[in-house]
Amino acid sequence: MSFNRNPTCATGGRWKLKPWSALLKDKDHGWSPLLWVLYLGFFFIDPVLSHASLRIWLLDGLGALIFLILYFGLLFFENPYRLGHIAGMILLGLLYQPINQGACTFFIFAAAILPFCMATQAAAWLGLGVIGAVAAVEGLLLHVAGWALFYLVLFPVIIGAGNTFNAERTRMNRKLRKANEEIEHLAKVAERERIARDLHDVLGHTLSVISLKSELAGKLMDRDRQRAEKEIREVSEISRQALSDVRDAIRGYRAKGLAAELAQAKSTLETAGLSVQCDAATTIKVPALQESVLSLALREGVTNVVRHANARSCRVRLEQQNGSCRLEIHDDGLGFVTAEGNGLRGMRERVEMLGGTLMRSNQSGTKLTITLPLKDVAFKEPV
């Protein structure tokens, strides 16, 4: 027999009934405790065999009713007095043993349930020792001998001893489930944060490009209508691509590659009216995760230049240094005086998760340097 209860034995609680569904949803034993109560039938063997009088039957029936209240109270009351319920079962055993040798059933139930109400195995063993001692004193006072003494003293302790290991396993399973639930929760939080960072990078960059091209088209409408129409078409294409990027970001598979991001960064800076110098390999082979992080960092860095730098020129450099990839974005703008925003903070988190570093300095404008370890994956040399 085993009995799945809270691993800590509360000393009190609210006398509120739990629904049947709470027992059925128990992940360790489900509805099986409802079957274990059938062991109470052993309590009635002695009055049947001894042809007990009506008075004894009524007393036995009252004892069984009290036991059922104690037993089902453990199952269906919110935060019951668990040790009090177990003590009540032991008391029933003491009171009924003189008139019914089957009262050892109460000691057996108490010993079987006790390990599941204790926080540790040591406490359970101590409790079983107390139950065994109480039953032994009762047996000596009543001059119980033979098998009757075995079922009164030793059998409850044996059942309880077996349940100490079951209870420990139940506690370990419960802790494991709790840990898995916590891991699942943290994974969901991390995924939400990833999506938030990715959407910030995607929409921040894209909306900046759309804004630039829209303003440029408005200025060119009267002077160069053909160029203005070209810019508007590109706005439409960028908008459709942005929608695709948002969907891909949510799925976690957005990756156009560094070459495409470098080309897009150059186009964005030139549209904003900056002079651009791009020193980078046309084809770079890096692990997919590092490439994704570098692409996002490049996009966010260029977006910040366009939005905040008020620069006239920008240099983008991508190179290999001692087994690491180094991305540098350097503009000749106003520099920075504020703390990191959400975009830069998200960029730093991504980089540091891969063991890299992000440095920002006021050096004739703003210089952003990102270094990521490539491990054993090497670059292809610039063409």
BELHUKA-V468706 format. One record per residue. N is the residue number from 0. RES is the residue in one letter. PHI is phi in radians with two decimals (* if undefined). OMEGA is omega in radians with two decimals (NA if undefined). BURIAL is I if it has 16 or more other C-alpha atoms within 10 Angstrom, else O. Layout:
[[N:RES:PHI:OMEGA:BURIAL] [N:RES:PHI:OMEGA:BURIAL]]
This chain:
[[0:M:*:2.99:I] [1:S:-2.43:-3.01:I] [2:F:-2.52:-3.02:I] [3:N:-1.56:3.06:I] [4:R:-2.26:3.08:I] [5:N:-1.02:-3.07:I] [6:P:-1.14:3.09:I] [7:T:-1.80:-3.05:O] [8:C:-1.57:-3.11:I] [9:A:-1.15:3.13:O] [10:T:-1.62:3.12:O] [11:G:-3.05:3.13:O] [12:G:3.10:-3.11:O] [13:R:-1.59:3.11:O] [14:W:-1.50:-3.10:O] [15:K:-2.24:-3.10:O] [16:L:-1.32:3.04:O] [17:K:-1.62:3.10:O] [18:P:-1.25:3.09:O] [19:W:-1.00:-3.09:O] [20:S:-1.06:3.13:O] [21:A:-1.11:3.11:O] [22:L:-1.24:-3.11:I] [23:L:-1.16:-3.13:O] [24:K:-1.53:3.11:O] [25:D:-1.03:-3.02:O] [26:K:-1.39:-3.11:O] [27:D:-1.68:-3.06:O] [28:H:-2.30:3.12:O] [29:G:1.06:-3.05:O] [30:W:-1.57:-3.08:I] [31:S:-1.07:3.06:I] [32:P:-1.01:3.09:I] [33:L:-1.20:3.11:O] [34:L:-1.42:-3.07:O] [35:W:-1.10:-3.13:O] [36:V:-1.13:3.11:O] [37:L:-1.11:3.08:O] [38:Y:-1.08:3.09:O] [39:L:-1.08:3.12:I] [40:G:-1.00:3.13:O] [41:F:-1.11:3.14:O] [42:F:-1.15:-3.05:I] [43:F:-1.73:3.12:I] [44:I:-1.15:-3.09:O] [45:D:-1.09:3.13:O] [46:P:-1.13:3.10:I] [47:V:-1.19:-3.09:O] [48:L:-1.23:-3.10:O] [49:S:-1.60:-3.12:O] [50:H:0.89:-3.05:O] [51:A:-1.10:3.13:O] [52:S:-1.30:3.13:O] [53:L:-1.05:3.14:O] [54:R:-1.05:3.14:O] [55:I:-1.13:3.12:O] [56:W:-1.09:3.13:O] [57:L:-1.15:3.11:O] [58:L:-1.13:3.12:O] [59:D:-1.11:3.11:I] [60:G:-1.10:3.10:O] [61:L:-1.12:3.12:O] [62:G:-1.09:3.12:I] [63:A:-1.13:3.12:I] [64:L:-1.13:3.11:O] [65:I:-1.08:3.12:O] [66:F:-1.05:-3.12:I] [67:L:-1.09:3.09:O] [68:I:-1.12:3.12:O] [69:L:-1.14:-3.08:I] [70:Y:-1.17:-3.11:I] [71:F:-1.26:3.02:O] [72:G:-1.10:3.08:I] [73:L:-1.13:-3.07:I] [74:L:-1.39:-2.90:I] [75:F:-2.00:3.06:I] [76:F:-1.52:3.03:I] [77:E:-1.27:3.09:I] [78:N:0.87:-3.14:I] [79:P:-1.26:3.04:I] [80:Y:-1.39:-2.94:I] [81:R:-1.11:3.11:I] [82:L:-1.12:3.08:I] [83:G:-1.15:3.10:O] [84:H:-1.12:3.14:I] [85:I:-1.15:3.10:I] [86:A:-1.07:3.10:I] [87:G:-1.09:3.10:I] [88:M:-1.14:3.12:I] [89:I:-1.11:3.13:I] [90:L:-1.11:3.07:O] [91:L:-1.06:3.10:I] [92:G:-1.06:-3.13:I] [93:L:-1.16:-3.09:I] [94:L:-1.27:-3.01:O] [95:Y:-1.69:-3.13:I] [96:Q:-1.03:3.14:I] [97:P:-1.13:-3.08:O] [98:I:-1.95:-3.08:O] [99:N:-2.66:-3.13:I] [100:Q:-1.13:3.09:I] [101:G:-1.27:3.11:I] [102:A:-1.13:3.05:I] [103:C:-1.04:3.08:I] [104:T:-1.02:3.14:I] [105:F:-1.16:3.07:I] [106:F:-1.12:-3.13:I] [107:I:-1.14:3.11:I] [108:F:-1.07:-3.12:I] [109:A:-1.06:-3.13:I] [110:A:-1.20:-3.13:I] [111:A:-1.23:-3.08:I] [112:I:-1.44:-3.01:I] [113:L:-0.89:-3.09:I] [114:P:-1.02:-3.13:I] [115:F:-1.44:3.11:I] [116:C:-1.82:-3.14:I] [117:M:-1.89:-3.09:I] [118:A:-1.40:-3.08:I] [119:T:-2.40:3.08:I] [120:Q:-1.15:-3.13:I] [121:A:-1.05:3.12:O] [122:A:-1.12:3.12:O] [123:A:-1.13:3.12:I] [124:W:-1.09:3.10:I] [125:L:-1.09:3.12:O] [126:G:-1.10:3.10:I] [127:L:-1.14:3.08:I] [128:G:-1.08:3.12:I] [129:V:-1.14:3.13:O] [130:I:-1.07:3.13:I] [131:G:-1.08:-3.13:I] [132:A:-1.16:3.13:O] [133:V:-1.07:3.13:I] [134:A:-1.13:3.14:I] [135:A:-1.13:3.11:I] [136:V:-1.08:3.09:O] [137:E:-1.05:-3.14:I] [138:G:-1.10:3.14:I] [139:L:-1.17:-3.14:O] [140:L:-1.14:-3.11:O] [141:L:-1.65:3.14:O] [142:H:1.03:3.10:O] [143:V:-1.35:-3.12:I] [144:A:-2.47:3.06:O] [145:G:1.17:-3.10:O] [146:W:-1.10:3.13:O] [147:A:-1.06:3.10:O] [148:L:-1.18:3.11:I] [149:F:-1.05:-3.12:I] [150:Y:-1.22:-3.14:I] [151:L:-1.39:-3.00:I] [152:V:-1.89:-2.99:I] [153:L:-1.38:-3.06:I] [154:F:-1.08:3.06:I] [155:P:-1.02:-3.13:I] [156:V:-1.16:3.11:I] [157:I:-1.11:3.11:I] [158:I:-1.06:-3.14:I] [159:G:-1.12:3.13:I] [160:A:-1.08:3.09:I] [161:G:-1.07:-3.11:O] [162:N:-1.31:3.08:I] [163:T:-1.09:3.12:I] [164:F:-1.31:3.07:I] [165:N:-1.11:3.13:I] [166:A:-1.14:3.11:I] [167:E:-1.09:3.09:I] [168:R:-1.10:3.10:O] [169:T:-1.10:3.11:I] [170:R:-1.12:3.12:I] [171:M:-1.13:3.10:O] [172:N:-1.11:3.14:O] [173:R:-1.15:3.10:I] [174:K:-1.12:3.12:O] [175:L:-1.14:3.09:O] [176:R:-1.08:3.13:O] [177:K:-1.11:3.11:O] [178:A:-1.13:3.12:O] [179:N:-1.12:3.10:O] [180:E:-1.12:3.12:O] [181:E:-1.16:3.10:O] [182:I:-1.10:3.13:O] [183:E:-1.09:3.11:O] [184:H:-1.11:3.14:O] [185:L:-1.11:3.11:O] [186:A:-1.12:3.11:O] [187:K:-1.15:3.11:O] [188:V:-1.11:3.14:O] [189:A:-1.10:3.13:O] [190:E:-1.17:3.09:O] [191:R:-1.09:3.12:O] [192:E:-1.15:3.11:O] [193:R:-1.09:-3.13:I] [194:I:-1.10:3.12:I] [195:A:-1.07:3.13:I] [196:R:-1.12:-3.09:I] [197:D:-1.13:3.13:I] [198:L:-1.13:3.09:I] [199:H:-1.06:-3.11:I] [200:D:-1.15:-3.10:I] [201:V:-1.11:-3.04:I] [202:L:-1.26:3.14:I] [203:G:-1.06:3.14:I] [204:H:-1.15:-3.04:I] [205:T:-1.15:-3.14:I] [206:L:-1.14:3.07:I] [207:S:-1.12:3.13:I] [208:V:-1.13:3.13:I] [209:I:-1.07:3.13:I] [210:S:-1.09:3.13:O] [211:L:-1.07:-3.09:I] [212:K:-1.19:3.10:I] [213:S:-1.14:3.10:I] [214:E:-1.10:3.13:I] [215:L:-1.12:3.13:I] [216:A:-1.11:3.11:I] [217:G:-1.11:3.13:I] [218:K:-1.24:-3.09:O] [219:L:-1.54:-3.02:I] [220:M:-0.96:-3.11:O] [221:D:-1.53:-3.05:O] [222:R:-1.56:-3.08:O] [223:D:-2.50:-3.04:O] [224:R:-1.09:-3.13:O] [225:Q:-1.13:3.11:O] [226:R:-1.16:3.12:O] [227:A:-1.10:3.11:I] [228:E:-1.09:3.10:O] [229:K:-1.10:3.12:O] [230:E:-1.12:3.13:I] [231:I:-1.13:3.09:I] [232:R:-1.08:3.11:O] [233:E:-1.16:3.06:I] [234:V:-1.06:3.12:I] [235:S:-1.10:3.14:O] [236:E:-1.14:3.14:O] [237:I:-1.12:3.13:I] [238:S:-1.11:3.12:I] [239:R:-1.14:3.12:O] [240:Q:-1.15:3.12:O] [241:A:-1.10:3.11:I] [242:L:-1.08:3.11:O] [243:S:-1.14:3.14:O] [244:D:-1.13:3.12:I] [245:V:-1.10:3.12:I] [246:R:-1.09:-3.14:O] [247:D:-1.18:3.13:I] [248:A:-1.12:3.12:I] [249:I:-1.14:3.11:I] [250:R:-1.35:3.11:O] [251:G:1.53:-3.07:O] [252:Y:-2.13:-3.12:O] [253:R:-1.35:3.10:I] [254:A:-2.88:3.10:I] [255:K:-1.60:-3.13:O] [256:G:1.76:-3.10:I] [257:L:-1.15:-3.11:I] [258:A:-1.06:3.13:I] [259:A:-1.15:-3.14:O] [260:E:-1.18:3.10:I] [261:L:-1.11:3.12:I] [262:A:-1.11:3.13:O] [263:Q:-1.16:3.12:I] [264:A:-1.11:3.12:I] [265:K:-1.08:3.14:I] [266:S:-1.12:-3.13:O] [267:T:-1.13:-3.14:I] [268:L:-1.13:3.12:I] [269:E:-1.18:3.08:O] [270:T:-1.08:3.12:I] [271:A:-1.37:3.08:I] [272:G:1.56:3.14:O] [273:L:-1.63:2.97:I] [274:S:-1.48:-2.98:O] [275:V:-2.03:3.00:I] [276:Q:-2.11:-3.08:O] [277:C:-2.06:3.12:O] [278:D:-1.89:-3.09:O] [279:A:-2.72:3.07:I] [280:A:-1.18:3.11:I] [281:T:-1.28:3.10:O] [282:T:-2.27:-3.09:O] [283:I:-2.16:3.13:I] [284:K:-1.88:3.10:O] [285:V:-2.36:3.07:I] [286:P:-0.99:-3.03:O] [287:A:-0.99:-3.10:O] [288:L:-1.15:3.09:O] [289:Q:-1.09:-3.14:I] [290:E:-1.09:3.12:I] [291:S:-1.10:-3.13:I] [292:V:-1.15:3.11:I] [293:L:-1.12:3.12:I] [294:S:-1.09:3.13:I] [295:L:-1.14:3.13:I] [296:A:-1.13:3.11:I] [297:L:-1.07:-3.13:I] [298:R:-1.12:-3.13:I] [299:E:-1.16:3.14:I] [300:G:-1.09:3.13:I] [301:V:-1.14:3.10:I] [302:T:-1.05:3.12:I] [303:N:-1.14:3.09:I] [304:V:-1.07:-3.10:I] [305:V:-1.14:-3.05:I] [306:R:-1.36:-2.87:I] [307:H:-2.06:-2.92:O] [308:A:-1.34:-3.03:I] [309:N:0.94:-3.05:I] [310:A:-1.69:3.07:I] [311:R:-1.85:3.14:O] [312:S:-2.53:3.14:I] [313:C:-2.61:3.11:I] [314:R:-2.04:3.09:I] [315:V:-2.00:-3.10:I] [316:R:-2.31:3.12:I] [317:L:-2.31:-3.06:I] [318:E:-2.63:3.07:I] [319:Q:-1.74:3.13:I] [320:Q:-2.46:3.03:O] [321:N:0.92:3.10:O] [322:G:1.34:3.11:O] [323:S:-2.21:3.07:I] [324:C:-1.79:-3.10:I] [325:R:-2.12:3.10:I] [326:L:-1.92:-3.12:I] [327:E:-2.23:3.07:I] [328:I:-2.15:-3.01:I] [329:H:-2.26:3.11:I] [330:D:-2.01:-3.13:I] [331:D:-1.84:-3.08:I] [332:G:-1.47:-3.00:I] [333:L:-1.40:-3.03:I] [334:G:1.40:-3.12:I] [335:F:-2.28:3.10:O] [336:V:-2.26:-3.07:O] [337:T:-1.84:3.09:O] [338:A:-1.26:-3.13:O] [339:E:-1.14:3.05:O] [340:G:-1.52:-3.10:O] [341:N:-1.09:-3.10:O] [342:G:-1.11:-3.13:I] [343:L:-1.19:3.11:I] [344:R:-1.16:3.08:O] [345:G:-1.12:3.10:I] [346:M:-1.09:3.14:I] [347:R:-1.09:3.14:I] [348:E:-1.08:3.14:O] [349:R:-1.07:-3.09:I] [350:V:-1.12:-3.09:I] [351:E:-1.20:3.08:O] [352:M:-1.13:3.11:O] [353:L:-1.69:3.11:O] [354:G:1.41:-3.13:O] [355:G:-1.70:3.13:I] [356:T:-2.31:3.06:I] [357:L:-2.26:3.13:I] [358:M:-2.19:3.11:O] [359:R:-2.23:-3.09:I] [360:S:-2.47:3.01:O] [361:N:-1.54:-3.10:I] [362:Q:-2.30:-3.06:O] [363:S:0.94:-3.04:O] [364:G:2.10:3.09:I] [365:T:-2.15:3.11:I] [366:K:-2.10:3.13:I] [367:L:-1.93:-3.10:I] [368:T:-2.16:3.14:I] [369:I:-2.12:3.13:I] [370:T:-2.15:3.13:I] [371:L:-2.18:3.06:I] [372:P:-1.22:3.14:I] [373:L:-1.72:-3.08:I] [374:K:1.03:-3.06:O] [375:D:-1.72:-3.13:O] [376:V:-1.64:-3.06:O] [377:A:-1.83:3.02:I] [378:F:-1.32:2.84:I] [379:K:-1.50:-3.08:O] [380:E:-1.19:3.10:O] [381:P:-1.00:3.12:O] [382:V:-1.44:NA:O]]
